[in-house]
Amino acid sequence: MSGYCWVHAADPDPDEFEEYPNGIRVQPIRLVFRDDPEIPIWHAPEPAVCVIDARRARQLAFELLVIAEHAEHLERTGGLR
């Protein structure tokens, strides 16, 4: 990996939700991805912002855990052989 990415998941605002005509309420979760905070702001690209719902946040968390487990396994065993 050549660099770092900082991710911040903002706490959901209880007053900010989408309500659909069928009565379903969706609380958006805002993810912010940005480069290393040590980089001066005038050199850093704009942060990427992604808004997802709770179901997609759980799916993302699960996928990240699976990838982390695999990466730790490769670290312990010295990679694929």
WORA-V746012 format. One line per field, one symbol per residue. ss: DSSP state (h for helix, s for strand, l for the rest). phi: phi as a letter, one per 40 degrees, with the letter a starting at -180 (. if undefined). burial: I if it has 9 or more other ideal C-beta (glycine too) atoms within 8 Angstrom, else O. A space follows every 50 residues. Layout:
BEGIN
ss->???
phi->???
burial->???
END
This chain:
BEGIN
ss->lllllssssllllllllsslllllssllsssssslllllllllllllsss sslhhhhhhhhhhhhhhhhhhhhhhhhllll
phi->.cabbcbbbccccccbabbcdcgcbbccbbbbbacdcccddcbccdccbb bbcccccccccccccccccccccccccggcb
burial->OOOOOIOOIOOOOOOOIOOOOOOOOIIIIIIIIIIOOOOOOOOIOOOOOO OIIOOOIOOIOOOOOOOOOOOOOIOOOOOOO
END
